Structures are given as C-alpha cells and as structure tokens.
Amino acid sequence: MYRFDCFLADPETWRLSRDGQEIHLEPVVLKLLIYLIANRNRLVTRDELMNTVWGDTVISESALTKAVARLRKALNDDSATPRYLETVRTQGYRFVATVEEVATSDQPERQTEEPRATNVRRVLFLGTAAIVALMFLAVFWSREPQHPTPQEDAVRSLAVLPLSNLTGDPERDYYVDGIQDLLITELSQLPGLRVTSRQSTKRYRGSQMSTADIARELRVDALVEGSLLQEGSTIEVTIQLIDGRSDDHLWAERYTRETPYVFSLIADMADAIGTEIGAPRPSPGAGGLGHNLTGPIDPRAIEAYAIGITHLDALTGDGIRTAIDQFEMAVEIEPEFALAWGELGVAHTMQGMFGFALPRESKEQLRTAVLNAIEADDQVAIGHSGLGWLRWYTWVFDGACESFEEALRLNPSAPYAIHGVADCLLFDGRMDESIARLRDLLTISPFSAAHNLPLPSHLYMARRFDEAIAAARAMQVRTPQLSVHFFLALVY
C-alpha cells in the first residue's frame, strides 16, 4: 500500500482512503493515481498514460485531462500549487508527494486463523470477477471497434474571459484587454474549436456570475480566466482552464516574460490550452498574430494596438478616429505587425460605413491597410477578410468570396469572414445556408452590435418576416444600444 499525507492507496483492493474514510473513485481514475505513484520518480508522459492506464481503449487527450481533474478534486489538490500531482506543460505529469510503502496490516494472521473463510472469499471474489468480465464482454464485444471519435466531454468551444488587472493601475485595463485579444486570436486558429469574440466577453469583467452561468450564456464548453501582473518590464500571466459544464478546474499555469516577448507568451499559452483540450494542430502555414515577426517586439506597438481595439469597440466617431491613430502608430513602430494592419483596415471600413468619413476615402485607406497586412504576413486571417470586404465594396464578388474562405481557413472563428461568406451565399441565392452561417456568427459573437445586425436583414430579404421580427427583438435584448424600431416598421 502507498501512504502519502493522510491518504492511503491500496493497489490490491483498489481502494483510496483519507484518514480511514474511503474515497469512491472511478476505477480508471484510481488506476491513474496508482500508476503515477508507482512511477513517482520520473515524468510520465501523456501518451504513456493513455497507452497503459486505458490499455487498448482509444481515447482523446481530453479524456485524460478530465480524469486528472477528477483525481485532483478527490485529493483536494491545486494544479497551480500542486502538493501531489504536478503538470509538466505539454509533456505529462509527475507525482511529487513523499510516499511511504506499507505492508497490508494483519494479512498473515488472517491466513493462519481463518484459512477456510479466506478461501471462500477468494472463490466468491473470483466467481464474481468472472461474471463481471462475462457481462463486460457481452456488452462491449459486439460493439464497433473504438476509434478516435469526439468524446462527450470534449471541449469544442471556449471563451477567454477578461483578465484581471493586478497592476494596481486602472489605466492599464486596455493593455490587459489587448493580451486577451491576442490570446483569442491565437486560439481561434485551432481547427474544430469555436472561440467567442472578445467583444462578447468584455461584459463579464468583474462579473459576479458563476462560471457555469457564463458558460451557459455564451453556449461554450469551457472558459479561460486569469490575471495579469506587471512589474517594470516583466509581465506575469496566470491562467486557468475551467469546464463550464461541471465547474471542474482542468488546468492552470503561470507564465512570466519580458514585455518584448509577448507573442511568445501568447503562443505558449494557446499551445498549452490546445493540448489540454485535445484540439488538433492548426493547418500547416496557419498564423494567428503575425508570425513573420520574430524575436522581441517593441512594447510600444503592443500598447498602441491594445488602445486601438479598446477605442474601436465604442463605434463612435471619436473612438474610431483614436483607434486609427493608434493602429497607425503600431504599424509605424512595427511595420510587420499584420494584425495591427488588419485592424486598421477594419477601423477605416467602419469610419466610412457609419458616415464619419467619405466612402471613397475609406475604401482607399482600407485598400492600403489590407494589402500591407497580407504583405506583412499572408497567413494572418484578418488581412484576407479585409481584402474580401474591399473586393465586395468594389463589386468584385468572386474574388471577395475567395478571400473570405481563405480567412476562415486560417481562422475558423473570424467573425467578419463568417459575415462575408454569409453575404456571398445570399448573393448566390442560397438563402438558407446564408442564414445558417449568420446563426453560427451569433454563437461566436452574441453580444457584438456589429455582428448582430446581419441576421434580421437576411431573414427579411428571405421574406421570413416572423423570424426577422424575432431576430430583431432578440438583438435588442443582447445589444440594447441598437435601435430596432425602424427595422420593425419596415417589416410590418
């Protein structure tokens, strides 16, 4: 038997107890614990655990992550400051507690004093085990061989909540939001993972809602939350991954970097989260932040970018003009900052769309920004998305649709690209597919004003008037800053 702290794990009877009280665990979770204890002097890789603990059963990495989370919960262990089970990022796990091997108490006395009872118990045990094995075979033998299919508990969608600003300076909120935006952008390129837009998560800053309620409202499987602390030129980000369906803490880690290496920080965090949820790797060549930028990045460019996206969210004339100034400053400092070029194009588009600048001027500014974005890094989605809208506004529809599709290949959760594809489908007369795409857009960006507007109008053009009215009223609830009275009058 293995004793650590107040726990006793018995591999013979398959029991775990704390201070004499048995803790009931799923067999596979107990087997995981015993295997880690038996191999406590070394790192046990994730592949080794999946091949040994689960045997011939093919599982995803998310199933292993869930089992580890349940084990930590049973041991009341904290992944951020582990006493028993240490996570070695992207590699595996190590059992770190001091373990004492003890003999099973009173075993010799039982064998000499009660041989008959022992034999009877052994026969009953073996007979019961045989029956259980036969039942197991009867249930599972006829099933199809297991393949790497999505598990019921797999994480297919997540939201990154606003990070807590621990700098002590409220003026640094914009920088913290910028780090959140970069992490969302990096995670969004993972295939098969739906990532909620930053515009739809900012409402939860300082929220007292439970993680389960937030996940339910955003319709996501998992949440990423954390905090940022900065001392001088060093930033420390602590993040944790939480299952929004069970409130289980799946993983946590602390990262420290010098501010010029923020892209490296973001890439490491996204890679670790992707590994923990078992997400496939991005397609070859896919990029998120502007990966032609190598080495240290001037922190002033990151700060200008962060200020820009914060002001752009306001959708006011002053806000958009400030955003343009900040994005221009960012690309002047770092000309290869493709993401900043792309956001500059978005800002110019909105400036023209909302009447804050002449449309012709806005189109030319958009053209300059998106072409520079693609030249800086053609594997960043926002440049292709912006090029799609430029072509759309200049009546080059086929090229526009190709650009939107390329943007979605690079970033499946790119909201402006999803909107663009929906418009292409509408133009092609495929109304049902267009509307389905816009409903997908609302799962990614449910509380963004810009991304709520298209669905009611598409339903109206499809002459699905009752649905258009319902969508407009739902939009009014989600984004009360928008007025739907004129639209409703038009439908009626």
C-alpha positions, 0 to 999 in steps of 0.5 A: 500500500502507498501512504502519502499525507493522510491518504492511503492507496491500496493497489490490491483492493483498489481502494483510496482512503483519507484518514480511514474514510474511503474515497469512491473513485472511478476505477480508471481514475484510481488506476491513474493515481496508482500508476503515477505513484508507482512511477513517482520518480520520473515524468510520465508522459501523456501518451504513456498514460493513455497507452497503459492506464486505458490499455487498448481503449482509444481515447482523446487527450481530453479524456485524460485531462478530465480524469486528472481533474477528477483525481485532483478534486478527490485529493483536494489538490491545486494544479497551480500549487500542486502538493501531489500531482504536478503538470509538466506543460505539454509533456505529462505529469509527475507525482511529487508527494513523499510516499511511504510503502506499507505492508497490508496490516494483519494479512498473515494472521488472517491466513493462519486463523481463518484459512477456510473463510479466506478461501471462500472469499477468494472463490466468491471474489473470483466467481464474481470477477468472472461474471463481471468480465462475462457481462463486460464482454457481452456488452462491449464485444459486439460493439464497433471497434473504438476509434478516435471519435469526439468524446462527450466531454470534449471541449469544442468551444471556449471563451477567454474571459477578461483578465484581471488587472493586478497592476494596481493601475486602472489605466492599464485595463486596455493593455490587459484587454489587448493580451486577451485579444491576442490570446483569442486570436491565437486560439481561434486558429485551432481547427474544430474549436469555436472561440467567442469574440472578445467583444462578447466577453468584455461584459463579464469583467468583474462579473459576479456570475458563476462560471457555469452561468457564463458558460451557459450564456455564451453556449461554450464548453469551457472558459479561460480566466486569469490575471495579469501582473506587471512589474517594470518590464516583466509581465506575469500571466496566470491562467486557468482552464475551467469546464463550464459544464461541471465547474471542474478546474482542468488546468492552470499555469503561470507564465512570466516574460519580458514585455518584448516577448509577448507573442511568445507568451501568447503562443505558449499559452494557446499551445498549452490550452490546445493540448489540454483540450485535445484540439488538433494542430492548426493547418500547416502555414496557419498564423494567428498574430503575425508570425513573420515577426520574430524575436522581441517586439517593441512594447510600444506597438503592443500598447498602441494596438491594445488602445486601438481595439479598446477605442474601436469597440465604442463605434463612435466617431471619436473612438474610431478616429483614436483607434486609427491613430493608434493602429497607425502608430503600431504599424509605424513602430512595427511595420510587420505587425499584420494584425495591427494592419488588419485592424486598421483596415477594419477601423477605416471600413467602419469610419466610412460605413457609419458616415464619419468619413467619405466612402471613397476615402475609406475604401482607399485607406482600407485598400492600403491597410489590407494589402500591407497586412497580407504583405506583412504576413499572408497567413494572418486571417484578418488581412484576407477578410479585409481584402474580401470586404474591399473586393465586395465594396468594389463589386468584385464578388468572386474574388471577395468570396475567395478571400473570405474562405481563405480567412476562415481557413486560417481562422475558423472563428473570424467573425467578419469572414463568417459575415462575408461568406454569409453575404456571398451565399445570399448573393448566390441565392442560397438563402438558407445556408446564408442564414445558417452561417449568420446563426453560427456568427451569433454563437461566436459573437452574441453580444457584438452590435456589429455582428448582430445586425446581419441576421434580421436583414437576411431573414427579411430579404428571405421574406421570413418576416416572423423570424426577422421580427424575432431576430430583431427583438432578440438583438435588442435584448443582447445589444440594447444600444441598437435601435430596432424600431425602424427595422420593425416598421419596415417589416410590418 
